[in-house]
């Protein structure tokens, strides 16, 4: 019996601006990210459900601005000082509610980044008023930040994303397969 060859083909995930598909659900957020120098107070909260494109927009902004992307779950006082004056995106900040150390670190990061001339992008599933923060000063700063919402992607956007995900894995797909995967009908 012939032996089957297995190829370890790399997954080429591209999160560049050219790979971000514009739809009604995300056009306003994309425009805001591209105009990041005009953000009131040099900060913005980007909200949207899982799978709405927040992480991709963070990558787009990081490329445009040279920003550092920091997961909120690793925030400590130790990493705040080196980020002073830099552009920083803090992912999943809504998930640190109730963690006193992480809330304090985000509060100091917010203040230090902005005081030293940097910009702050905070993507989140929820609006800051729904995070449940215990630190009042952090809550007021986040709630006072301009927030832009991404809506749930529509079928056309989901189809485009499916094609991109297959392309990232070097797999060619046909329109009927994409339609079936996206809606369950061919």
Rosetta constraint file for C-alpha pairs under 8 A:
AtomPair CA 9 CA 169 HARMONIC 7.74 0.50
AtomPair CA 10 CA 169 HARMONIC 7.11 0.50
AtomPair CA 11 CA 168 HARMONIC 5.70 0.50
AtomPair CA 11 CA 169 HARMONIC 4.85 0.50
AtomPair CA 11 CA 170 HARMONIC 7.56 0.50
AtomPair CA 12 CA 168 HARMONIC 4.79 0.50
AtomPair CA 12 CA 169 HARMONIC 6.37 0.50
AtomPair CA 13 CA 165 HARMONIC 7.64 0.50
AtomPair CA 13 CA 168 HARMONIC 5.19 0.50
AtomPair CA 13 CA 169 HARMONIC 7.86 0.50
AtomPair CA 14 CA 19 HARMONIC 6.75 0.50
AtomPair CA 14 CA 168 HARMONIC 7.15 0.50
AtomPair CA 15 CA 19 HARMONIC 6.06 0.50
AtomPair CA 15 CA 20 HARMONIC 7.13 0.50
AtomPair CA 15 CA 56 HARMONIC 5.63 0.50
AtomPair CA 15 CA 59 HARMONIC 6.22 0.50
AtomPair CA 15 CA 60 HARMONIC 6.86 0.50
AtomPair CA 16 CA 20 HARMONIC 6.83 0.50
AtomPair CA 16 CA 56 HARMONIC 7.78 0.50
AtomPair CA 16 CA 59 HARMONIC 7.02 0.50
AtomPair CA 16 CA 60 HARMONIC 5.74 0.50
AtomPair CA 16 CA 63 HARMONIC 7.72 0.50
AtomPair CA 17 CA 60 HARMONIC 5.44 0.50
AtomPair CA 19 CA 164 HARMONIC 7.88 0.50
AtomPair CA 20 CA 56 HARMONIC 7.24 0.50
AtomPair CA 20 CA 57 HARMONIC 7.83 0.50
AtomPair CA 21 CA 157 HARMONIC 6.93 0.50
AtomPair CA 21 CA 160 HARMONIC 7.21 0.50
AtomPair CA 21 CA 161 HARMONIC 7.69 0.50
AtomPair CA 22 CA 26 HARMONIC 6.27 0.50
AtomPair CA 22 CA 27 HARMONIC 5.66 0.50
AtomPair CA 22 CA 30 HARMONIC 7.82 0.50
AtomPair CA 22 CA 157 HARMONIC 7.77 0.50
AtomPair CA 23 CA 27 HARMONIC 5.74 0.50
AtomPair CA 23 CA 153 HARMONIC 7.81 0.50
AtomPair CA 23 CA 154 HARMONIC 7.96 0.50
AtomPair CA 23 CA 157 HARMONIC 6.40 0.50
AtomPair CA 24 CA 28 HARMONIC 7.96 0.50
AtomPair CA 25 CA 150 HARMONIC 5.82 0.50
AtomPair CA 25 CA 151 HARMONIC 4.69 0.50
AtomPair CA 25 CA 152 HARMONIC 6.41 0.50
AtomPair CA 25 CA 153 HARMONIC 5.80 0.50
AtomPair CA 25 CA 154 HARMONIC 7.23 0.50
AtomPair CA 26 CA 30 HARMONIC 6.15 0.50
AtomPair CA 26 CA 52 HARMONIC 7.96 0.50
AtomPair CA 26 CA 53 HARMONIC 7.87 0.50
AtomPair CA 26 CA 150 HARMONIC 5.29 0.50
AtomPair CA 26 CA 151 HARMONIC 6.63 0.50
AtomPair CA 26 CA 153 HARMONIC 7.86 0.50
AtomPair CA 27 CA 31 HARMONIC 6.18 0.50
AtomPair CA 28 CA 32 HARMONIC 6.24 0.50
AtomPair CA 28 CA 148 HARMONIC 7.60 0.50
AtomPair CA 28 CA 150 HARMONIC 7.99 0.50
AtomPair CA 29 CA 33 HARMONIC 6.22 0.50
AtomPair CA 29 CA 46 HARMONIC 7.48 0.50
AtomPair CA 29 CA 148 HARMONIC 5.91 0.50
AtomPair CA 29 CA 149 HARMONIC 6.69 0.50
AtomPair CA 29 CA 150 HARMONIC 6.37 0.50
AtomPair CA 30 CA 34 HARMONIC 6.17 0.50
AtomPair CA 30 CA 57 HARMONIC 6.98 0.50
AtomPair CA 31 CA 35 HARMONIC 6.22 0.50
AtomPair CA 32 CA 36 HARMONIC 6.14 0.50
AtomPair CA 32 CA 39 HARMONIC 7.78 0.50
AtomPair CA 32 CA 148 HARMONIC 7.80 0.50
AtomPair CA 33 CA 57 HARMONIC 7.28 0.50
AtomPair CA 33 CA 60 HARMONIC 7.91 0.50
AtomPair CA 33 CA 61 HARMONIC 6.07 0.50
AtomPair CA 34 CA 61 HARMONIC 7.13 0.50
AtomPair CA 34 CA 64 HARMONIC 7.66 0.50
AtomPair CA 35 CA 39 HARMONIC 7.25 0.50
AtomPair CA 36 CA 42 HARMONIC 7.46 0.50
AtomPair CA 36 CA 61 HARMONIC 7.88 0.50
AtomPair CA 37 CA 42 HARMONIC 6.86 0.50
AtomPair CA 38 CA 42 HARMONIC 7.13 0.50
AtomPair CA 39 CA 43 HARMONIC 5.82 0.50
AtomPair CA 39 CA 44 HARMONIC 6.64 0.50
AtomPair CA 39 CA 146 HARMONIC 7.80 0.50
AtomPair CA 40 CA 44 HARMONIC 7.82 0.50
AtomPair CA 40 CA 145 HARMONIC 7.93 0.50
AtomPair CA 40 CA 146 HARMONIC 7.01 0.50
AtomPair CA 41 CA 114 HARMONIC 7.79 0.50
AtomPair CA 41 CA 145 HARMONIC 7.91 0.50
AtomPair CA 42 CA 114 HARMONIC 7.02 0.50
AtomPair CA 42 CA 118 HARMONIC 7.24 0.50
AtomPair CA 42 CA 119 HARMONIC 4.80 0.50
AtomPair CA 42 CA 120 HARMONIC 6.45 0.50
AtomPair CA 43 CA 119 HARMONIC 5.55 0.50
AtomPair CA 43 CA 120 HARMONIC 4.56 0.50
AtomPair CA 43 CA 121 HARMONIC 5.72 0.50
AtomPair CA 43 CA 122 HARMONIC 7.93 0.50
AtomPair CA 43 CA 145 HARMONIC 6.58 0.50
AtomPair CA 43 CA 146 HARMONIC 7.22 0.50
AtomPair CA 44 CA 120 HARMONIC 6.47 0.50
AtomPair CA 44 CA 121 HARMONIC 5.06 0.50
AtomPair CA 44 CA 122 HARMONIC 6.26 0.50
AtomPair CA 44 CA 145 HARMONIC 5.84 0.50
AtomPair CA 44 CA 146 HARMONIC 5.21 0.50
AtomPair CA 44 CA 147 HARMONIC 5.80 0.50
AtomPair CA 44 CA 148 HARMONIC 7.48 0.50
AtomPair CA 45 CA 121 HARMONIC 5.90 0.50
AtomPair CA 45 CA 122 HARMONIC 4.60 0.50
AtomPair CA 45 CA 123 HARMONIC 5.63 0.50
AtomPair CA 45 CA 124 HARMONIC 7.16 0.50
AtomPair CA 45 CA 127 HARMONIC 7.90 0.50
AtomPair CA 45 CA 142 HARMONIC 7.70 0.50
AtomPair CA 45 CA 145 HARMONIC 6.43 0.50
AtomPair CA 45 CA 146 HARMONIC 6.17 0.50
AtomPair CA 45 CA 147 HARMONIC 4.54 0.50
AtomPair CA 45 CA 148 HARMONIC 6.37 0.50
AtomPair CA 46 CA 54 HARMONIC 7.09 0.50
AtomPair CA 46 CA 121 HARMONIC 7.24 0.50
AtomPair CA 46 CA 122 HARMONIC 6.00 0.50
AtomPair CA 46 CA 123 HARMONIC 4.41 0.50
AtomPair CA 46 CA 124 HARMONIC 6.07 0.50
AtomPair CA 46 CA 147 HARMONIC 5.72 0.50
AtomPair CA 46 CA 148 HARMONIC 5.07 0.50
AtomPair CA 46 CA 149 HARMONIC 5.86 0.50
AtomPair CA 46 CA 150 HARMONIC 7.39 0.50
AtomPair CA 47 CA 54 HARMONIC 7.43 0.50
AtomPair CA 47 CA 123 HARMONIC 5.74 0.50
AtomPair CA 47 CA 124 HARMONIC 4.83 0.50
AtomPair CA 47 CA 125 HARMONIC 5.24 0.50
AtomPair CA 47 CA 126 HARMONIC 5.74 0.50
AtomPair CA 47 CA 127 HARMONIC 6.19 0.50
AtomPair CA 47 CA 147 HARMONIC 7.00 0.50
AtomPair CA 47 CA 148 HARMONIC 6.21 0.50
AtomPair CA 47 CA 149 HARMONIC 4.65 0.50
AtomPair CA 47 CA 150 HARMONIC 6.01 0.50
AtomPair CA 48 CA 52 HARMONIC 5.96 0.50
AtomPair CA 48 CA 53 HARMONIC 7.96 0.50
AtomPair CA 48 CA 54 HARMONIC 6.89 0.50
AtomPair CA 48 CA 124 HARMONIC 6.64 0.50
AtomPair CA 48 CA 125 HARMONIC 4.97 0.50
AtomPair CA 48 CA 126 HARMONIC 6.78 0.50
AtomPair CA 48 CA 149 HARMONIC 5.58 0.50
AtomPair CA 48 CA 150 HARMONIC 4.65 0.50
AtomPair CA 48 CA 151 HARMONIC 6.06 0.50
AtomPair CA 48 CA 152 HARMONIC 7.34 0.50
AtomPair CA 49 CA 125 HARMONIC 5.22 0.50
AtomPair CA 49 CA 126 HARMONIC 7.77 0.50
AtomPair CA 49 CA 150 HARMONIC 7.49 0.50
AtomPair CA 49 CA 151 HARMONIC 7.24 0.50
AtomPair CA 49 CA 152 HARMONIC 6.50 0.50
AtomPair CA 50 CA 125 HARMONIC 6.76 0.50
AtomPair CA 51 CA 152 HARMONIC 7.79 0.50
AtomPair CA 51 CA 153 HARMONIC 7.89 0.50
AtomPair CA 52 CA 150 HARMONIC 6.33 0.50
AtomPair CA 52 CA 151 HARMONIC 6.66 0.50
AtomPair CA 52 CA 152 HARMONIC 5.64 0.50
AtomPair CA 52 CA 153 HARMONIC 5.89 0.50
AtomPair CA 53 CA 57 HARMONIC 6.21 0.50
AtomPair CA 53 CA 150 HARMONIC 7.67 0.50
AtomPair CA 54 CA 58 HARMONIC 6.20 0.50
AtomPair CA 54 CA 123 HARMONIC 6.29 0.50
AtomPair CA 54 CA 124 HARMONIC 7.85 0.50
AtomPair CA 54 CA 150 HARMONIC 7.68 0.50
AtomPair CA 55 CA 59 HARMONIC 6.32 0.50
AtomPair CA 55 CA 91 HARMONIC 7.99 0.50
AtomPair CA 55 CA 123 HARMONIC 7.69 0.50
AtomPair CA 56 CA 60 HARMONIC 6.26 0.50
AtomPair CA 57 CA 61 HARMONIC 6.11 0.50
AtomPair CA 58 CA 62 HARMONIC 6.03 0.50
AtomPair CA 58 CA 69 HARMONIC 7.80 0.50
AtomPair CA 58 CA 89 HARMONIC 6.93 0.50
AtomPair CA 58 CA 121 HARMONIC 7.73 0.50
AtomPair CA 58 CA 123 HARMONIC 7.54 0.50
AtomPair CA 59 CA 63 HARMONIC 6.20 0.50
AtomPair CA 60 CA 64 HARMONIC 6.28 0.50
AtomPair CA 61 CA 65 HARMONIC 5.91 0.50
AtomPair CA 61 CA 66 HARMONIC 7.81 0.50
AtomPair CA 61 CA 67 HARMONIC 7.21 0.50
AtomPair CA 62 CA 66 HARMONIC 5.07 0.50
AtomPair CA 62 CA 67 HARMONIC 4.35 0.50
AtomPair CA 62 CA 68 HARMONIC 6.62 0.50
AtomPair CA 62 CA 69 HARMONIC 7.27 0.50
AtomPair CA 62 CA 89 HARMONIC 7.75 0.50
AtomPair CA 63 CA 67 HARMONIC 7.08 0.50
AtomPair CA 65 CA 87 HARMONIC 6.88 0.50
AtomPair CA 66 CA 87 HARMONIC 6.86 0.50
AtomPair CA 67 CA 86 HARMONIC 6.79 0.50
AtomPair CA 67 CA 87 HARMONIC 4.44 0.50
AtomPair CA 67 CA 88 HARMONIC 5.05 0.50
AtomPair CA 67 CA 89 HARMONIC 6.76 0.50
AtomPair CA 68 CA 86 HARMONIC 7.50 0.50
AtomPair CA 68 CA 87 HARMONIC 6.31 0.50
AtomPair CA 68 CA 88 HARMONIC 4.83 0.50
AtomPair CA 68 CA 89 HARMONIC 6.24 0.50
AtomPair CA 69 CA 88 HARMONIC 5.88 0.50
AtomPair CA 69 CA 89 HARMONIC 4.75 0.50
AtomPair CA 69 CA 90 HARMONIC 6.13 0.50
AtomPair CA 69 CA 91 HARMONIC 7.20 0.50
AtomPair CA 70 CA 74 HARMONIC 7.49 0.50
AtomPair CA 70 CA 75 HARMONIC 7.64 0.50
AtomPair CA 70 CA 88 HARMONIC 7.16 0.50
AtomPair CA 70 CA 89 HARMONIC 6.04 0.50
AtomPair CA 70 CA 90 HARMONIC 4.94 0.50
AtomPair CA 70 CA 91 HARMONIC 6.20 0.50
AtomPair CA 71 CA 75 HARMONIC 7.15 0.50
AtomPair CA 71 CA 90 HARMONIC 5.59 0.50
AtomPair CA 71 CA 91 HARMONIC 4.74 0.50
AtomPair CA 71 CA 92 HARMONIC 6.55 0.50
AtomPair CA 71 CA 93 HARMONIC 7.80 0.50
AtomPair CA 72 CA 90 HARMONIC 5.58 0.50
AtomPair CA 72 CA 91 HARMONIC 5.57 0.50
AtomPair CA 72 CA 92 HARMONIC 5.74 0.50
AtomPair CA 72 CA 93 HARMONIC 5.18 0.50
AtomPair CA 72 CA 95 HARMONIC 7.59 0.50
AtomPair CA 72 CA 96 HARMONIC 6.77 0.50
AtomPair CA 72 CA 102 HARMONIC 7.29 0.50
AtomPair CA 72 CA 106 HARMONIC 7.78 0.50
AtomPair CA 73 CA 92 HARMONIC 7.69 0.50
AtomPair CA 73 CA 93 HARMONIC 7.80 0.50
AtomPair CA 73 CA 95 HARMONIC 7.58 0.50
AtomPair CA 73 CA 96 HARMONIC 6.56 0.50
AtomPair CA 73 CA 102 HARMONIC 7.17 0.50
AtomPair CA 74 CA 102 HARMONIC 7.69 0.50
AtomPair CA 75 CA 79 HARMONIC 6.79 0.50
AtomPair CA 75 CA 80 HARMONIC 7.72 0.50
AtomPair CA 75 CA 102 HARMONIC 5.36 0.50
AtomPair CA 75 CA 105 HARMONIC 5.93 0.50
AtomPair CA 75 CA 106 HARMONIC 6.83 0.50
AtomPair CA 76 CA 80 HARMONIC 6.92 0.50
AtomPair CA 76 CA 101 HARMONIC 6.63 0.50
AtomPair CA 76 CA 102 HARMONIC 5.92 0.50
AtomPair CA 76 CA 105 HARMONIC 5.26 0.50
AtomPair CA 77 CA 81 HARMONIC 7.60 0.50
AtomPair CA 77 CA 101 HARMONIC 7.83 0.50
AtomPair CA 77 CA 104 HARMONIC 7.73 0.50
AtomPair CA 77 CA 105 HARMONIC 5.04 0.50
AtomPair CA 77 CA 108 HARMONIC 7.77 0.50
AtomPair CA 79 CA 83 HARMONIC 6.92 0.50
AtomPair CA 80 CA 84 HARMONIC 6.82 0.50
AtomPair CA 80 CA 105 HARMONIC 6.77 0.50
AtomPair CA 80 CA 108 HARMONIC 6.99 0.50
AtomPair CA 80 CA 109 HARMONIC 5.30 0.50
AtomPair CA 80 CA 112 HARMONIC 7.81 0.50
AtomPair CA 81 CA 109 HARMONIC 7.71 0.50
AtomPair CA 81 CA 112 HARMONIC 7.61 0.50
AtomPair CA 83 CA 87 HARMONIC 7.85 0.50
AtomPair CA 83 CA 88 HARMONIC 7.39 0.50
AtomPair CA 83 CA 109 HARMONIC 7.50 0.50
AtomPair CA 83 CA 113 HARMONIC 6.64 0.50
AtomPair CA 84 CA 109 HARMONIC 7.41 0.50
AtomPair CA 84 CA 112 HARMONIC 5.36 0.50
AtomPair CA 84 CA 113 HARMONIC 4.66 0.50
AtomPair CA 84 CA 114 HARMONIC 7.98 0.50
AtomPair CA 84 CA 116 HARMONIC 6.04 0.50
AtomPair CA 84 CA 118 HARMONIC 7.34 0.50
AtomPair CA 85 CA 112 HARMONIC 6.87 0.50
AtomPair CA 85 CA 113 HARMONIC 4.61 0.50
AtomPair CA 85 CA 114 HARMONIC 6.62 0.50
AtomPair CA 85 CA 115 HARMONIC 7.12 0.50
AtomPair CA 85 CA 116 HARMONIC 4.13 0.50
AtomPair CA 85 CA 117 HARMONIC 5.03 0.50
AtomPair CA 85 CA 118 HARMONIC 4.31 0.50
AtomPair CA 85 CA 119 HARMONIC 7.80 0.50
AtomPair CA 86 CA 113 HARMONIC 6.11 0.50
AtomPair CA 86 CA 116 HARMONIC 7.78 0.50
AtomPair CA 86 CA 117 HARMONIC 7.36 0.50
AtomPair CA 86 CA 118 HARMONIC 4.63 0.50
AtomPair CA 86 CA 119 HARMONIC 6.90 0.50
AtomPair CA 87 CA 113 HARMONIC 7.16 0.50
AtomPair CA 87 CA 118 HARMONIC 4.71 0.50
AtomPair CA 87 CA 119 HARMONIC 4.55 0.50
AtomPair CA 87 CA 120 HARMONIC 5.90 0.50
AtomPair CA 88 CA 113 HARMONIC 7.62 0.50
AtomPair CA 88 CA 118 HARMONIC 7.49 0.50
AtomPair CA 88 CA 119 HARMONIC 6.33 0.50
AtomPair CA 88 CA 120 HARMONIC 5.07 0.50
AtomPair CA 88 CA 121 HARMONIC 6.36 0.50
AtomPair CA 89 CA 120 HARMONIC 5.74 0.50
AtomPair CA 89 CA 121 HARMONIC 4.52 0.50
AtomPair CA 89 CA 122 HARMONIC 5.63 0.50
AtomPair CA 89 CA 123 HARMONIC 7.50 0.50
AtomPair CA 90 CA 120 HARMONIC 7.68 0.50
AtomPair CA 90 CA 121 HARMONIC 6.47 0.50
AtomPair CA 90 CA 122 HARMONIC 5.07 0.50
AtomPair CA 90 CA 123 HARMONIC 6.81 0.50
AtomPair CA 91 CA 122 HARMONIC 6.12 0.50
AtomPair CA 91 CA 123 HARMONIC 5.47 0.50
AtomPair CA 91 CA 124 HARMONIC 6.82 0.50
AtomPair CA 92 CA 96 HARMONIC 7.71 0.50
AtomPair CA 92 CA 122 HARMONIC 7.62 0.50
AtomPair CA 92 CA 123 HARMONIC 6.26 0.50
AtomPair CA 92 CA 124 HARMONIC 5.20 0.50
AtomPair CA 92 CA 125 HARMONIC 7.36 0.50
AtomPair CA 93 CA 97 HARMONIC 7.88 0.50
AtomPair CA 93 CA 122 HARMONIC 6.79 0.50
AtomPair CA 93 CA 123 HARMONIC 7.21 0.50
AtomPair CA 93 CA 124 HARMONIC 6.19 0.50
AtomPair CA 94 CA 124 HARMONIC 5.82 0.50
AtomPair CA 94 CA 125 HARMONIC 7.04 0.50
AtomPair CA 94 CA 126 HARMONIC 6.71 0.50
AtomPair CA 94 CA 128 HARMONIC 7.12 0.50
AtomPair CA 94 CA 131 HARMONIC 5.00 0.50
AtomPair CA 94 CA 132 HARMONIC 8.00 0.50
AtomPair CA 95 CA 131 HARMONIC 7.42 0.50
AtomPair CA 96 CA 102 HARMONIC 6.25 0.50
AtomPair CA 96 CA 103 HARMONIC 6.54 0.50
AtomPair CA 96 CA 133 HARMONIC 7.89 0.50
AtomPair CA 97 CA 103 HARMONIC 6.93 0.50
AtomPair CA 97 CA 131 HARMONIC 6.15 0.50
AtomPair CA 97 CA 132 HARMONIC 5.58 0.50
AtomPair CA 97 CA 133 HARMONIC 4.71 0.50
AtomPair CA 97 CA 134 HARMONIC 6.75 0.50
AtomPair CA 98 CA 103 HARMONIC 7.60 0.50
AtomPair CA 98 CA 132 HARMONIC 7.37 0.50
AtomPair CA 98 CA 133 HARMONIC 6.23 0.50
AtomPair CA 98 CA 134 HARMONIC 5.96 0.50
AtomPair CA 99 CA 103 HARMONIC 6.05 0.50
AtomPair CA 100 CA 104 HARMONIC 6.06 0.50
AtomPair CA 100 CA 134 HARMONIC 7.45 0.50
AtomPair CA 100 CA 135 HARMONIC 7.58 0.50
AtomPair CA 101 CA 105 HARMONIC 6.13 0.50
AtomPair CA 102 CA 106 HARMONIC 6.11 0.50
AtomPair CA 103 CA 107 HARMONIC 6.14 0.50
AtomPair CA 103 CA 133 HARMONIC 7.46 0.50
AtomPair CA 103 CA 134 HARMONIC 7.81 0.50
AtomPair CA 103 CA 135 HARMONIC 6.67 0.50
AtomPair CA 103 CA 138 HARMONIC 7.17 0.50
AtomPair CA 104 CA 108 HARMONIC 6.27 0.50
AtomPair CA 104 CA 135 HARMONIC 7.35 0.50
AtomPair CA 104 CA 138 HARMONIC 7.75 0.50
AtomPair CA 105 CA 109 HARMONIC 5.97 0.50
AtomPair CA 106 CA 110 HARMONIC 5.92 0.50
AtomPair CA 106 CA 138 HARMONIC 7.55 0.50
AtomPair CA 107 CA 111 HARMONIC 6.37 0.50
AtomPair CA 107 CA 137 HARMONIC 7.44 0.50
AtomPair CA 107 CA 138 HARMONIC 5.18 0.50
AtomPair CA 108 CA 112 HARMONIC 5.94 0.50
AtomPair CA 109 CA 113 HARMONIC 5.78 0.50
AtomPair CA 110 CA 114 HARMONIC 6.25 0.50
AtomPair CA 110 CA 120 HARMONIC 7.14 0.50
AtomPair CA 111 CA 115 HARMONIC 5.88 0.50
AtomPair CA 112 CA 116 HARMONIC 6.04 0.50
AtomPair CA 113 CA 117 HARMONIC 6.49 0.50
AtomPair CA 113 CA 118 HARMONIC 4.99 0.50
AtomPair CA 113 CA 119 HARMONIC 6.62 0.50
AtomPair CA 113 CA 120 HARMONIC 7.18 0.50
AtomPair CA 114 CA 118 HARMONIC 5.11 0.50
AtomPair CA 114 CA 119 HARMONIC 6.08 0.50
AtomPair CA 114 CA 120 HARMONIC 7.34 0.50
AtomPair CA 126 CA 130 HARMONIC 6.14 0.50
AtomPair CA 126 CA 131 HARMONIC 6.65 0.50
AtomPair CA 127 CA 131 HARMONIC 6.92 0.50
AtomPair CA 127 CA 143 HARMONIC 7.89 0.50
AtomPair CA 127 CA 147 HARMONIC 7.47 0.50
AtomPair CA 128 CA 139 HARMONIC 7.17 0.50
AtomPair CA 128 CA 142 HARMONIC 5.81 0.50
AtomPair CA 128 CA 143 HARMONIC 5.32 0.50
AtomPair CA 129 CA 139 HARMONIC 7.40 0.50
AtomPair CA 129 CA 143 HARMONIC 5.85 0.50
AtomPair CA 133 CA 138 HARMONIC 7.49 0.50
AtomPair CA 133 CA 139 HARMONIC 5.87 0.50
AtomPair CA 134 CA 139 HARMONIC 7.55 0.50
AtomPair CA 135 CA 139 HARMONIC 6.21 0.50
AtomPair CA 136 CA 140 HARMONIC 6.12 0.50
AtomPair CA 137 CA 141 HARMONIC 6.31 0.50
AtomPair CA 138 CA 142 HARMONIC 6.13 0.50
AtomPair CA 139 CA 143 HARMONIC 5.92 0.50
AtomPair CA 140 CA 144 HARMONIC 5.93 0.50
AtomPair CA 141 CA 145 HARMONIC 6.39 0.50
AtomPair CA 153 CA 157 HARMONIC 5.83 0.50
AtomPair CA 153 CA 158 HARMONIC 6.23 0.50
AtomPair CA 154 CA 158 HARMONIC 6.21 0.50
AtomPair CA 155 CA 159 HARMONIC 6.07 0.50
AtomPair CA 155 CA 182 HARMONIC 6.90 0.50
AtomPair CA 155 CA 183 HARMONIC 7.75 0.50
AtomPair CA 156 CA 160 HARMONIC 6.31 0.50
AtomPair CA 157 CA 161 HARMONIC 6.17 0.50
AtomPair CA 158 CA 162 HARMONIC 6.10 0.50
AtomPair CA 158 CA 182 HARMONIC 6.71 0.50
AtomPair CA 159 CA 163 HARMONIC 6.30 0.50
AtomPair CA 159 CA 178 HARMONIC 6.16 0.50
AtomPair CA 159 CA 179 HARMONIC 7.04 0.50
AtomPair CA 159 CA 182 HARMONIC 6.09 0.50
AtomPair CA 160 CA 164 HARMONIC 6.25 0.50
AtomPair CA 161 CA 165 HARMONIC 6.10 0.50
AtomPair CA 162 CA 166 HARMONIC 6.27 0.50
AtomPair CA 162 CA 178 HARMONIC 6.88 0.50
AtomPair CA 162 CA 182 HARMONIC 7.83 0.50
AtomPair CA 163 CA 167 HARMONIC 6.08 0.50
AtomPair CA 163 CA 173 HARMONIC 7.02 0.50
AtomPair CA 163 CA 178 HARMONIC 7.07 0.50
AtomPair CA 164 CA 168 HARMONIC 6.06 0.50
AtomPair CA 165 CA 169 HARMONIC 6.64 0.50
AtomPair CA 166 CA 170 HARMONIC 6.29 0.50
AtomPair CA 166 CA 171 HARMONIC 5.10 0.50
AtomPair CA 166 CA 172 HARMONIC 6.72 0.50
AtomPair CA 166 CA 173 HARMONIC 7.19 0.50
AtomPair CA 167 CA 171 HARMONIC 5.45 0.50
AtomPair CA 167 CA 172 HARMONIC 6.50 0.50
AtomPair CA 173 CA 177 HARMONIC 6.54 0.50
AtomPair CA 173 CA 178 HARMONIC 6.95 0.50
AtomPair CA 174 CA 178 HARMONIC 6.43 0.50
AtomPair CA 175 CA 179 HARMONIC 6.10 0.50
AtomPair CA 176 CA 180 HARMONIC 6.11 0.50
AtomPair CA 176 CA 186 HARMONIC 5.36 0.50
AtomPair CA 177 CA 181 HARMONIC 6.12 0.50
AtomPair CA 177 CA 186 HARMONIC 6.94 0.50
AtomPair CA 178 CA 182 HARMONIC 5.96 0.50
AtomPair CA 179 CA 183 HARMONIC 5.92 0.50
AtomPair CA 179 CA 184 HARMONIC 7.12 0.50
AtomPair CA 179 CA 185 HARMONIC 6.44 0.50
AtomPair CA 179 CA 186 HARMONIC 5.59 0.50
AtomPair CA 180 CA 184 HARMONIC 4.42 0.50
AtomPair CA 180 CA 185 HARMONIC 4.55 0.50
AtomPair CA 180 CA 186 HARMONIC 4.66 0.50
AtomPair CA 181 CA 185 HARMONIC 7.68 0.50
